[in-house]
Amino acid sequence: MDGALAGIAHYDLSNGVADFDHTEVSPAYNGRGLGTTLVKGALDQVRAAGTWKVRATCPFVVTFLKRHPEYNDLVVP
């Protein structure tokens, strides 16, 4: 954000499944919705790649996916 690293969404890619295991926003940027923007952008990239599925082990990503069923097609059953 404004040239500074504001947060990360980490995933481990194995066998075509991106396991989102950690999301973190710098405390200086808390409360701005950046975590949601970050996860949405990452999932949109997964969708654009067209060959991956998603597993969420990060609690933030789990909650995001529950609130955004439009990404259900990406989630590994």
N, CA, C and O atoms as a Maestro MAE file, in Angstrom:
{
 s_m_m2io_version
 :::
 2.0.0
}

f_m_ct {
 s_m_title
 :::
 protein
 m_atom[308] {
  # First column is atom index #
  i_m_mmod_type
  r_m_x_coord
  r_m_y_coord
  r_m_z_coord
  i_m_residue_number
  s_m_chain_name
  s_m_pdb_residue_name
  s_m_pdb_atom_name
  i_m_atomic_number
  :::
  1 25 0.854 -1.162 0.000 1 A "MET " " N  " 7
  2 3 0.000 0.000 0.000 1 A "MET " " CA " 6
  3 2 0.903 1.228 0.000 1 A "MET " " C  " 6
  4 15 1.755 1.379 0.875 1 A "MET " " O  " 8
  5 25 0.716 2.094 -0.970 2 A "ASP " " N  " 7
  6 3 1.558 3.277 -1.101 2 A "ASP " " CA " 6
  7 2 3.045 2.915 -1.095 2 A "ASP " " C  " 6
  8 15 3.865 3.628 -0.518 2 A "ASP " " O  " 8
  9 25 3.379 1.798 -1.745 3 A "GLY " " N  " 7
  10 3 4.766 1.367 -1.846 3 A "GLY " " CA " 6
  11 2 5.269 0.541 -0.679 3 A "GLY " " C  " 6
  12 15 6.411 0.081 -0.697 3 A "GLY " " O  " 8
  13 25 4.439 0.342 0.338 4 A "ALA " " N  " 7
  14 3 4.848 -0.446 1.503 4 A "ALA " " CA " 6
  15 2 4.135 -1.793 1.493 4 A "ALA " " C  " 6
  16 15 3.003 -1.906 1.022 4 A "ALA " " O  " 8
  17 25 4.812 -2.814 2.020 5 A "LEU " " N  " 7
  18 3 4.193 -4.114 2.169 5 A "LEU " " CA " 6
  19 2 3.190 -4.040 3.313 5 A "LEU " " C  " 6
  20 15 3.566 -3.828 4.465 5 A "LEU " " O  " 8
  21 25 1.914 -4.216 2.988 6 A "ALA " " N  " 7
  22 3 0.858 -4.089 3.986 6 A "ALA " " CA " 6
  23 2 0.408 -5.436 4.519 6 A "ALA " " C  " 6
  24 15 -0.142 -5.517 5.617 6 A "ALA " " O  " 8
  25 25 0.635 -6.492 3.756 7 A "GLY " " N  " 7
  26 3 0.194 -7.800 4.219 7 A "GLY " " CA " 6
  27 2 0.582 -8.892 3.249 7 A "GLY " " C  " 6
  28 15 1.092 -8.637 2.158 7 A "GLY " " O  " 8
  29 25 0.325 -10.122 3.681 8 A "ILE " " N  " 7
  30 3 0.628 -11.289 2.854 8 A "ILE " " CA " 6
  31 2 -0.500 -12.310 2.957 8 A "ILE " " C  " 6
  32 15 -1.201 -12.386 3.966 8 A "ILE " " O  " 8
  33 25 -0.657 -13.080 1.909 9 A "ALA " " N  " 7
  34 3 -1.490 -14.280 1.926 9 A "ALA " " CA " 6
  35 2 -0.569 -15.402 1.482 9 A "ALA " " C  " 6
  36 15 -0.140 -15.427 0.329 9 A "ALA " " O  " 8
  37 25 -0.263 -16.319 2.365 10 A "HIS " " N  " 7
  38 3 0.656 -17.410 2.057 10 A "HIS " " CA " 6
  39 2 -0.139 -18.657 1.710 10 A "HIS " " C  " 6
  40 15 -1.163 -18.958 2.323 10 A "HIS " " O  " 8
  41 25 0.357 -19.372 0.714 11 A "TYR " " N  " 7
  42 3 -0.231 -20.663 0.367 11 A "TYR " " CA " 6
  43 2 0.873 -21.624 -0.023 11 A "TYR " " C  " 6
  44 15 1.967 -21.222 -0.417 11 A "TYR " " O  " 8
  45 25 0.560 -22.895 0.097 12 A "ASP " " N  " 7
  46 3 1.447 -23.960 -0.333 12 A "ASP " " CA " 6
  47 2 0.739 -24.672 -1.474 12 A "ASP " " C  " 6
  48 15 -0.374 -25.168 -1.302 12 A "ASP " " O  " 8
  49 25 1.373 -24.725 -2.634 13 A "LEU " " N  " 7
  50 3 0.776 -25.353 -3.807 13 A "LEU " " CA " 6
  51 2 1.311 -26.771 -3.962 13 A "LEU " " C  " 6
  52 15 2.515 -26.981 -4.108 13 A "LEU " " O  " 8
  53 25 0.407 -27.734 -3.931 14 A "SER " " N  " 7
  54 3 0.784 -29.127 -4.083 14 A "SER " " CA " 6
  55 2 -0.327 -29.880 -4.797 14 A "SER " " C  " 6
  56 15 -1.487 -29.815 -4.391 14 A "SER " " O  " 8
  57 25 0.023 -30.584 -5.846 15 A "ASN " " N  " 7
  58 3 -0.933 -31.398 -6.597 15 A "ASN " " CA " 6
  59 2 -2.140 -30.583 -7.073 15 A "ASN " " C  " 6
  60 15 -3.268 -31.075 -7.065 15 A "ASN " " O  " 8
  61 25 -1.901 -29.349 -7.483 16 A "GLY " " N  " 7
  62 3 -2.968 -28.521 -8.018 16 A "GLY " " CA " 6
  63 2 -3.887 -27.903 -6.981 16 A "GLY " " C  " 6
  64 15 -4.923 -27.338 -7.328 16 A "GLY " " O  " 8
  65 25 -3.516 -28.006 -5.702 17 A "VAL " " N  " 7
  66 3 -4.318 -27.423 -4.620 17 A "VAL " " CA " 6
  67 2 -3.482 -26.374 -3.893 17 A "VAL " " C  " 6
  68 15 -2.389 -26.660 -3.404 17 A "VAL " " O  " 8
  69 25 -4.009 -25.171 -3.833 18 A "ALA " " N  " 7
  70 3 -3.369 -24.084 -3.095 18 A "ALA " " CA " 6
  71 2 -3.950 -24.077 -1.683 18 A "ALA " " C  " 6
  72 15 -5.110 -23.718 -1.484 18 A "ALA " " O  " 8
  73 25 -3.143 -24.472 -0.712 19 A "ASP " " N  " 7
  74 3 -3.570 -24.478 0.685 19 A "ASP " " CA " 6
  75 2 -3.198 -23.129 1.293 19 A "ASP " " C  " 6
  76 15 -2.036 -22.873 1.609 19 A "ASP " " O  " 8
  77 25 -4.198 -22.278 1.451 20 A "PHE " " N  " 7
  78 3 -3.984 -20.967 2.078 20 A "PHE " " CA " 6
  79 2 -3.889 -21.187 3.577 20 A "PHE " " C  " 6
  80 15 -4.886 -21.461 4.246 20 A "PHE " " O  " 8
  81 25 -2.664 -21.062 4.095 21 A "ASP " " N  " 7
  82 3 -2.416 -21.412 5.492 21 A "ASP " " CA " 6
  83 2 -2.086 -20.221 6.397 21 A "ASP " " C  " 6
  84 15 -1.996 -20.376 7.615 21 A "ASP " " O  " 8
  85 25 -1.909 -19.051 5.816 22 A "HIS " " N  " 7
  86 3 -1.591 -17.891 6.662 22 A "HIS " " CA " 6
  87 2 -1.895 -16.597 5.924 22 A "HIS " " C  " 6
  88 15 -1.505 -16.416 4.770 22 A "HIS " " O  " 8
  89 25 -2.586 -15.713 6.596 23 A "THR " " N  " 7
  90 3 -2.847 -14.365 6.086 23 A "THR " " CA " 6
  91 2 -2.498 -13.393 7.198 23 A "THR " " C  " 6
  92 15 -2.862 -13.592 8.357 23 A "THR " " O  " 8
  93 25 -1.787 -12.344 6.827 24 A "GLU " " N  " 7
  94 3 -1.358 -11.378 7.842 24 A "GLU " " CA " 6
  95 2 -1.357 -9.972 7.258 24 A "GLU " " C  " 6
  96 15 -0.869 -9.741 6.152 24 A "GLU " " O  " 8
  97 25 -1.910 -9.048 8.016 25 A "VAL " " N  " 7
  98 3 -1.878 -7.633 7.655 25 A "VAL " " CA " 6
  99 2 -1.087 -6.913 8.737 25 A "VAL " " C  " 6
  100 15 -1.303 -7.140 9.928 25 A "VAL " " O  " 8
  101 25 -0.179 -6.052 8.325 26 A "SER " " N  " 7
  102 3 0.616 -5.280 9.266 26 A "SER " " CA " 6
  103 2 -0.305 -4.476 10.184 26 A "SER " " C  " 6
  104 15 -1.279 -3.887 9.714 26 A "SER " " O  " 8
  105 25 -0.012 -4.443 11.477 27 A "PRO " " N  " 7
  106 3 -0.850 -3.700 12.415 27 A "PRO " " CA " 6
  107 2 -1.093 -2.243 12.008 27 A "PRO " " C  " 6
  108 15 -2.133 -1.675 12.341 27 A "PRO " " O  " 8
  109 25 -0.161 -1.646 11.305 28 A "ALA " " N  " 7
  110 3 -0.334 -0.255 10.864 28 A "ALA " " CA " 6
  111 2 -1.487 -0.110 9.880 28 A "ALA " " C  " 6
  112 15 -1.989 0.994 9.666 28 A "ALA " " O  " 8
  113 25 -1.910 -1.226 9.280 29 A "TYR " " N  " 7
  114 3 -2.962 -1.185 8.266 29 A "TYR " " CA " 6
  115 2 -4.245 -1.885 8.703 29 A "TYR " " C  " 6
  116 15 -5.161 -2.048 7.897 29 A "TYR " " O  " 8
  117 25 -4.322 -2.297 9.962 30 A "ASN " " N  " 7
  118 3 -5.527 -2.958 10.462 30 A "ASN " " CA " 6
  119 2 -6.751 -2.063 10.334 30 A "ASN " " C  " 6
  120 15 -6.653 -0.838 10.398 30 A "ASN " " O  " 8
  121 25 -7.899 -2.693 10.153 31 A "GLY " " N  " 7
  122 3 -9.168 -1.970 10.134 31 A "GLY " " CA " 6
  123 2 -9.508 -1.304 8.816 31 A "GLY " " C  " 6
  124 15 -10.466 -0.533 8.746 31 A "GLY " " O  " 8
  125 25 -8.749 -1.583 7.775 32 A "ARG " " N  " 7
  126 3 -8.990 -0.965 6.470 32 A "ARG " " CA " 6
  127 2 -9.558 -1.938 5.446 32 A "ARG " " C  " 6
  128 15 -9.752 -1.578 4.285 32 A "ARG " " O  " 8
  129 25 -9.825 -3.166 5.871 33 A "GLY " " N  " 7
  130 3 -10.350 -4.169 4.953 33 A "GLY " " CA " 6
  131 2 -9.308 -4.764 4.032 33 A "GLY " " C  " 6
  132 15 -9.646 -5.384 3.024 33 A "GLY " " O  " 8
  133 25 -8.028 -4.577 4.374 34 A "LEU " " N  " 7
  134 3 -6.973 -5.070 3.498 34 A "LEU " " CA " 6
  135 2 -6.875 -6.589 3.484 34 A "LEU " " C  " 6
  136 15 -6.507 -7.173 2.465 34 A "LEU " " O  " 8
  137 25 -7.195 -7.229 4.590 35 A "GLY " " N  " 7
  138 3 -7.176 -8.693 4.611 35 A "GLY " " CA " 6
  139 2 -8.170 -9.257 3.613 35 A "GLY " " C  " 6
  140 15 -7.862 -10.186 2.867 35 A "GLY " " O  " 8
  141 25 -9.354 -8.691 3.608 36 A "THR " " N  " 7
  142 3 -10.381 -9.114 2.662 36 A "THR " " CA " 6
  143 2 -9.942 -8.843 1.234 36 A "THR " " C  " 6
  144 15 -10.105 -9.699 0.364 36 A "THR " " O  " 8
  145 25 -9.394 -7.676 0.981 37 A "THR " " N  " 7
  146 3 -8.909 -7.334 -0.362 37 A "THR " " CA " 6
  147 2 -7.799 -8.275 -0.793 37 A "THR " " C  " 6
  148 15 -7.756 -8.707 -1.945 37 A "THR " " O  " 8
  149 25 -6.908 -8.592 0.124 38 A "LEU " " N  " 7
  150 3 -5.787 -9.480 -0.153 38 A "LEU " " CA " 6
  151 2 -6.267 -10.884 -0.516 38 A "LEU " " C  " 6
  152 15 -5.826 -11.450 -1.517 38 A "LEU " " O  " 8
  153 25 -7.161 -11.445 0.284 39 A "VAL " " N  " 7
  154 3 -7.656 -12.798 0.032 39 A "VAL " " CA " 6
  155 2 -8.482 -12.836 -1.243 39 A "VAL " " C  " 6
  156 15 -8.355 -13.772 -2.033 39 A "VAL " " O  " 8
  157 25 -9.321 -11.841 -1.453 40 A "LYS " " N  " 7
  158 3 -10.120 -11.788 -2.679 40 A "LYS " " CA " 6
  159 2 -9.209 -11.764 -3.904 40 A "LYS " " C  " 6
  160 15 -9.448 -12.488 -4.870 40 A "LYS " " O  " 8
  161 25 -8.184 -10.948 -3.867 41 A "GLY " " N  " 7
  162 3 -7.251 -10.871 -4.986 41 A "GLY " " CA " 6
  163 2 -6.533 -12.186 -5.225 41 A "GLY " " C  " 6
  164 15 -6.350 -12.594 -6.372 41 A "GLY " " O  " 8
  165 25 -6.124 -12.852 -4.154 42 A "ALA " " N  " 7
  166 3 -5.434 -14.135 -4.288 42 A "ALA " " CA " 6
  167 2 -6.361 -15.189 -4.885 42 A "ALA " " C  " 6
  168 15 -5.955 -15.951 -5.763 42 A "ALA " " O  " 8
  169 25 -7.599 -15.232 -4.414 43 A "LEU " " N  " 7
  170 3 -8.550 -16.209 -4.948 43 A "LEU " " CA " 6
  171 2 -8.922 -15.894 -6.389 43 A "LEU " " C  " 6
  172 15 -9.146 -16.804 -7.187 43 A "LEU " " O  " 8
  173 25 -8.987 -14.629 -6.720 44 A "ASP " " N  " 7
  174 3 -9.246 -14.252 -8.117 44 A "ASP " " CA " 6
  175 2 -8.097 -14.705 -9.019 44 A "ASP " " C  " 6
  176 15 -8.325 -15.095 -10.165 44 A "ASP " " O  " 8
  177 25 -6.875 -14.655 -8.510 45 A "GLN " " N  " 7
  178 3 -5.728 -15.138 -9.289 45 A "GLN " " CA " 6
  179 2 -5.793 -16.651 -9.468 45 A "GLN " " C  " 6
  180 15 -5.473 -17.168 -10.538 45 A "GLN " " O  " 8
  181 25 -6.203 -17.353 -8.427 46 A "VAL " " N  " 7
  182 3 -6.374 -18.802 -8.538 46 A "VAL " " CA " 6
  183 2 -7.410 -19.105 -9.612 46 A "VAL " " C  " 6
  184 15 -7.200 -19.975 -10.458 46 A "VAL " " O  " 8
  185 25 -8.515 -18.392 -9.577 47 A "ARG " " N  " 7
  186 3 -9.570 -18.608 -10.569 47 A "ARG " " CA " 6
  187 2 -9.047 -18.318 -11.980 47 A "ARG " " C  " 6
  188 15 -9.322 -19.078 -12.909 47 A "ARG " " O  " 8
  189 25 -8.310 -17.244 -12.142 48 A "ALA " " N  " 7
  190 3 -7.791 -16.863 -13.458 48 A "ALA " " CA " 6
  191 2 -6.800 -17.908 -13.984 48 A "ALA " " C  " 6
  192 15 -6.727 -18.132 -15.192 48 A "ALA " " O  " 8
  193 25 -6.042 -18.546 -13.095 49 A "ALA " " N  " 7
  194 3 -5.107 -19.584 -13.511 49 A "ALA " " CA " 6
  195 2 -5.856 -20.772 -14.115 49 A "ALA " " C  " 6
  196 15 -5.366 -21.431 -15.032 49 A "ALA " " O  " 8
  197 25 -7.048 -21.032 -13.583 50 A "GLY " " N  " 7
  198 3 -7.926 -22.035 -14.148 50 A "GLY " " CA " 6
  199 2 -7.572 -23.484 -13.883 50 A "GLY " " C  " 6
  200 15 -8.294 -24.371 -14.338 50 A "GLY " " O  " 8
  201 25 -6.507 -23.761 -13.177 51 A "THR " " N  " 7
  202 3 -6.099 -25.146 -12.989 51 A "THR " " CA " 6
  203 2 -5.950 -25.541 -11.522 51 A "THR " " C  " 6
  204 15 -5.708 -26.712 -11.230 51 A "THR " " O  " 8
  205 25 -6.084 -24.617 -10.617 52 A "TRP " " N  " 7
  206 3 -5.907 -24.898 -9.196 52 A "TRP " " CA " 6
  207 2 -7.248 -24.974 -8.493 52 A "TRP " " C  " 6
  208 15 -8.259 -24.460 -8.971 52 A "TRP " " O  " 8
  209 25 -7.225 -25.623 -7.356 53 A "LYS " " N  " 7
  210 3 -8.325 -25.600 -6.401 53 A "LYS " " CA " 6
  211 2 -7.766 -25.017 -5.108 53 A "LYS " " C  " 6
  212 15 -6.559 -24.798 -4.998 53 A "LYS " " O  " 8
  213 25 -8.625 -24.766 -4.140 54 A "VAL " " N  " 7
  214 3 -8.229 -24.100 -2.896 54 A "VAL " " CA " 6
  215 2 -8.620 -24.937 -1.688 54 A "VAL " " C  " 6
  216 15 -9.696 -25.534 -1.639 54 A "VAL " " O  " 8
  217 25 -7.725 -24.963 -0.723 55 A "ARG " " N  " 7
  218 3 -8.017 -25.484 0.613 55 A "ARG " " CA " 6
  219 2 -7.660 -24.358 1.569 55 A "ARG " " C  " 6
  220 15 -6.621 -23.715 1.416 55 A "ARG " " O  " 8
  221 25 -8.503 -24.120 2.537 56 A "ALA " " N  " 7
  222 3 -8.240 -23.054 3.511 56 A "ALA " " CA " 6
  223 2 -7.961 -23.660 4.876 56 A "ALA " " C  " 6
  224 15 -8.826 -24.302 5.472 56 A "ALA " " O  " 8
  225 25 -6.743 -23.448 5.366 57 A "THR " " N  " 7
  226 3 -6.420 -23.823 6.735 57 A "THR " " CA " 6
  227 2 -6.173 -22.586 7.591 57 A "THR " " C  " 6
  228 15 -6.061 -22.688 8.813 57 A "THR " " O  " 8
  229 25 -6.088 -21.443 6.968 58 A "CYS " " N  " 7
  230 3 -5.980 -20.164 7.681 58 A "CYS " " CA " 6
  231 2 -7.381 -19.763 8.153 58 A "CYS " " C  " 6
  232 15 -8.305 -19.710 7.341 58 A "CYS " " O  " 8
  233 25 -7.555 -19.483 9.429 59 A "PRO " " N  " 7
  234 3 -8.884 -19.120 9.931 59 A "PRO " " CA " 6
  235 2 -9.505 -17.918 9.212 59 A "PRO " " C  " 6
  236 15 -10.719 -17.880 9.011 59 A "PRO " " O  " 8
  237 25 -8.693 -16.950 8.829 60 A "PHE " " N  " 7
  238 3 -9.230 -15.780 8.125 60 A "PHE " " CA " 6
  239 2 -9.802 -16.188 6.776 60 A "PHE " " C  " 6
  240 15 -10.876 -15.729 6.389 60 A "PHE " " O  " 8
  241 25 -9.085 -17.052 6.059 61 A "VAL " " N  " 7
  242 3 -9.549 -17.498 4.742 61 A "VAL " " CA " 6
  243 2 -10.778 -18.388 4.890 61 A "VAL " " C  " 6
  244 15 -11.693 -18.312 4.071 61 A "VAL " " O  " 8
  245 25 -10.814 -19.224 5.915 62 A "VAL " " N  " 7
  246 3 -12.002 -20.049 6.183 62 A "VAL " " CA " 6
  247 2 -13.224 -19.158 6.353 62 A "VAL " " C  " 6
  248 15 -14.268 -19.404 5.749 62 A "VAL " " O  " 8
  249 25 -13.095 -18.134 7.167 63 A "THR " " N  " 7
  250 3 -14.210 -17.208 7.398 63 A "THR " " CA " 6
  251 2 -14.579 -16.462 6.127 63 A "THR " " C  " 6
  252 15 -15.761 -16.297 5.827 63 A "THR " " O  " 8
  253 25 -13.581 -16.010 5.378 64 A "PHE " " N  " 7
  254 3 -13.841 -15.314 4.119 64 A "PHE " " CA " 6
  255 2 -14.673 -16.198 3.191 64 A "PHE " " C  " 6
  256 15 -15.663 -15.745 2.616 64 A "PHE " " O  " 8
  257 25 -14.270 -17.453 3.048 65 A "LEU " " N  " 7
  258 3 -14.976 -18.353 2.134 65 A "LEU " " CA " 6
  259 2 -16.413 -18.615 2.591 65 A "LEU " " C  " 6
  260 15 -17.307 -18.760 1.758 65 A "LEU " " O  " 8
  261 25 -16.640 -18.676 3.892 66 A "LYS " " N  " 7
  262 3 -18.009 -18.855 4.398 66 A "LYS " " CA " 6
  263 2 -18.883 -17.656 4.050 66 A "LYS " " C  " 6
  264 15 -20.077 -17.807 3.794 66 A "LYS " " O  " 8
  265 25 -18.293 -16.477 4.041 67 A "ARG " " N  " 7
  266 3 -19.035 -15.245 3.762 67 A "ARG " " CA " 6
  267 2 -19.148 -14.930 2.266 67 A "ARG " " C  " 6
  268 15 -19.926 -14.064 1.867 67 A "ARG " " O  " 8
  269 25 -18.372 -15.632 1.448 68 A "HIS " " N  " 7
  270 3 -18.334 -15.354 0.002 68 A "HIS " " CA " 6
  271 2 -18.522 -16.650 -0.791 68 A "HIS " " C  " 6
  272 15 -17.563 -17.205 -1.327 68 A "HIS " " O  " 8
  273 25 -19.769 -17.122 -0.858 69 A "PRO " " N  " 7
  274 3 -20.030 -18.384 -1.546 69 A "PRO " " CA " 6
  275 2 -19.724 -18.354 -3.042 69 A "PRO " " C  " 6
  276 15 -19.713 -19.401 -3.690 69 A "PRO " " O  " 8
  277 25 -19.479 -17.186 -3.590 70 A "GLU " " N  " 7
  278 3 -19.133 -17.097 -5.013 70 A "GLU " " CA " 6
  279 2 -17.795 -17.762 -5.316 70 A "GLU " " C  " 6
  280 15 -17.445 -17.952 -6.481 70 A "GLU " " O  " 8
  281 25 -17.043 -18.119 -4.271 71 A "TYR " " N  " 7
  282 3 -15.772 -18.808 -4.462 71 A "TYR " " CA " 6
  283 2 -15.869 -20.313 -4.189 71 A "TYR " " C  " 6
  284 15 -14.858 -21.013 -4.230 71 A "TYR " " O  " 8
  285 25 -17.067 -20.811 -3.915 72 A "ASN " " N  " 7
  286 3 -17.243 -22.232 -3.575 72 A "ASN " " CA " 6
  287 2 -16.733 -23.156 -4.681 72 A "ASN " " C  " 6
  288 15 -16.283 -24.266 -4.396 72 A "ASN " " O  " 8
  289 25 -16.797 -22.719 -5.920 73 A "ASP " " N  " 7
  290 3 -16.343 -23.571 -7.033 73 A "ASP " " CA " 6
  291 2 -14.840 -23.843 -6.980 73 A "ASP " " C  " 6
  292 15 -14.357 -24.785 -7.608 73 A "ASP " " O  " 8
  293 25 -14.110 -23.028 -6.241 74 A "LEU " " N  " 7
  294 3 -12.657 -23.199 -6.140 74 A "LEU " " CA " 6
  295 2 -12.248 -24.145 -5.016 74 A "LEU " " C  " 6
  296 15 -11.132 -24.663 -5.014 74 A "LEU " " O  " 8
  297 25 -13.148 -24.371 -4.059 75 A "VAL " " N  " 7
  298 3 -12.805 -25.085 -2.842 75 A "VAL " " CA " 6
  299 2 -12.809 -26.589 -3.066 75 A "VAL " " C  " 6
  300 15 -13.741 -27.142 -3.649 75 A "VAL " " O  " 8
  301 25 -11.755 -27.239 -2.594 76 A "VAL " " N  " 7
  302 3 -11.664 -28.696 -2.650 76 A "VAL " " CA " 6
  303 2 -12.720 -29.258 -1.714 76 A "VAL " " C  " 6
  304 15 -12.832 -28.840 -0.561 76 A "VAL " " O  " 8
  305 25 -13.497 -30.215 -2.225 77 A "PRO " " N  " 7
  306 3 -14.546 -30.798 -1.346 77 A "PRO " " CA " 6
  307 2 -13.971 -31.582 -0.182 77 A "PRO " " C  " 6
  308 15 -14.722 -32.121 0.631 77 A "PRO " " O  " 8
  :::
 }
 m_bond[307] {
  # First column is bond index #
  i_m_from
  i_m_to
  i_m_order
  :::
  1 1 2 1
  2 2 3 1
  3 3 4 2
  4 3 5 1
  5 5 6 1
  6 6 7 1
  7 7 8 2
  8 7 9 1
  9 9 10 1
  10 10 11 1
  11 11 12 2
  12 11 13 1
  13 13 14 1
  14 14 15 1
  15 15 16 2
  16 15 17 1
  17 17 18 1
  18 18 19 1
  19 19 20 2
  20 19 21 1
  21 21 22 1
  22 22 23 1
  23 23 24 2
  24 23 25 1
  25 25 26 1
  26 26 27 1
  27 27 28 2
  28 27 29 1
  29 29 30 1
  30 30 31 1
  31 31 32 2
  32 31 33 1
  33 33 34 1
  34 34 35 1
  35 35 36 2
  36 35 37 1
  37 37 38 1
  38 38 39 1
  39 39 40 2
  40 39 41 1
  41 41 42 1
  42 42 43 1
  43 43 44 2
  44 43 45 1
  45 45 46 1
  46 46 47 1
  47 47 48 2
  48 47 49 1
  49 49 50 1
  50 50 51 1
  51 51 52 2
  52 51 53 1
  53 53 54 1
  54 54 55 1
  55 55 56 2
  56 55 57 1
  57 57 58 1
  58 58 59 1
  59 59 60 2
  60 59 61 1
  61 61 62 1
  62 62 63 1
  63 63 64 2
  64 63 65 1
  65 65 66 1
  66 66 67 1
  67 67 68 2
  68 67 69 1
  69 69 70 1
  70 70 71 1
  71 71 72 2
  72 71 73 1
  73 73 74 1
  74 74 75 1
  75 75 76 2
  76 75 77 1
  77 77 78 1
  78 78 79 1
  79 79 80 2
  80 79 81 1
  81 81 82 1
  82 82 83 1
  83 83 84 2
  84 83 85 1
  85 85 86 1
  86 86 87 1
  87 87 88 2
  88 87 89 1
  89 89 90 1
  90 90 91 1
  91 91 92 2
  92 91 93 1
  93 93 94 1
  94 94 95 1
  95 95 96 2
  96 95 97 1
  97 97 98 1
  98 98 99 1
  99 99 100 2
  100 99 101 1
  101 101 102 1
  102 102 103 1
  103 103 104 2
  104 103 105 1
  105 105 106 1
  106 106 107 1
  107 107 108 2
  108 107 109 1
  109 109 110 1
  110 110 111 1
  111 111 112 2
  112 111 113 1
  113 113 114 1
  114 114 115 1
  115 115 116 2
  116 115 117 1
  117 117 118 1
  118 118 119 1
  119 119 120 2
  120 119 121 1
  121 121 122 1
  122 122 123 1
  123 123 124 2
  124 123 125 1
  125 125 126 1
  126 126 127 1
  127 127 128 2
  128 127 129 1
  129 129 130 1
  130 130 131 1
  131 131 132 2
  132 131 133 1
  133 133 134 1
  134 134 135 1
  135 135 136 2
  136 135 137 1
  137 137 138 1
  138 138 139 1
  139 139 140 2
  140 139 141 1
  141 141 142 1
  142 142 143 1
  143 143 144 2
  144 143 145 1
  145 145 146 1
  146 146 147 1
  147 147 148 2
  148 147 149 1
  149 149 150 1
  150 150 151 1
  151 151 152 2
  152 151 153 1
  153 153 154 1
  154 154 155 1
  155 155 156 2
  156 155 157 1
  157 157 158 1
  158 158 159 1
  159 159 160 2
  160 159 161 1
  161 161 162 1
  162 162 163 1
  163 163 164 2
  164 163 165 1
  165 165 166 1
  166 166 167 1
  167 167 168 2
  168 167 169 1
  169 169 170 1
  170 170 171 1
  171 171 172 2
  172 171 173 1
  173 173 174 1
  174 174 175 1
  175 175 176 2
  176 175 177 1
  177 177 178 1
  178 178 179 1
  179 179 180 2
  180 179 181 1
  181 181 182 1
  182 182 183 1
  183 183 184 2
  184 183 185 1
  185 185 186 1
  186 186 187 1
  187 187 188 2
  188 187 189 1
  189 189 190 1
  190 190 191 1
  191 191 192 2
  192 191 193 1
  193 193 194 1
  194 194 195 1
  195 195 196 2
  196 195 197 1
  197 197 198 1
  198 198 199 1
  199 199 200 2
  200 199 201 1
  201 201 202 1
  202 202 203 1
  203 203 204 2
  204 203 205 1
  205 205 206 1
  206 206 207 1
  207 207 208 2
  208 207 209 1
  209 209 210 1
  210 210 211 1
  211 211 212 2
  212 211 213 1
  213 213 214 1
  214 214 215 1
  215 215 216 2
  216 215 217 1
  217 217 218 1
  218 218 219 1
  219 219 220 2
  220 219 221 1
  221 221 222 1
  222 222 223 1
  223 223 224 2
  224 223 225 1
  225 225 226 1
  226 226 227 1
  227 227 228 2
  228 227 229 1
  229 229 230 1
  230 230 231 1
  231 231 232 2
  232 231 233 1
  233 233 234 1
  234 234 235 1
  235 235 236 2
  236 235 237 1
  237 237 238 1
  238 238 239 1
  239 239 240 2
  240 239 241 1
  241 241 242 1
  242 242 243 1
  243 243 244 2
  244 243 245 1
  245 245 246 1
  246 246 247 1
  247 247 248 2
  248 247 249 1
  249 249 250 1
  250 250 251 1
  251 251 252 2
  252 251 253 1
  253 253 254 1
  254 254 255 1
  255 255 256 2
  256 255 257 1
  257 257 258 1
  258 258 259 1
  259 259 260 2
  260 259 261 1
  261 261 262 1
  262 262 263 1
  263 263 264 2
  264 263 265 1
  265 265 266 1
  266 266 267 1
  267 267 268 2
  268 267 269 1
  269 269 270 1
  270 270 271 1
  271 271 272 2
  272 271 273 1
  273 273 274 1
  274 274 275 1
  275 275 276 2
  276 275 277 1
  277 277 278 1
  278 278 279 1
  279 279 280 2
  280 279 281 1
  281 281 282 1
  282 282 283 1
  283 283 284 2
  284 283 285 1
  285 285 286 1
  286 286 287 1
  287 287 288 2
  288 287 289 1
  289 289 290 1
  290 290 291 1
  291 291 292 2
  292 291 293 1
  293 293 294 1
  294 294 295 1
  295 295 296 2
  296 295 297 1
  297 297 298 1
  298 298 299 1
  299 299 300 2
  300 299 301 1
  301 301 302 1
  302 302 303 1
  303 303 304 2
  304 303 305 1
  305 305 306 1
  306 306 307 1
  307 307 308 2
  :::
 }
}
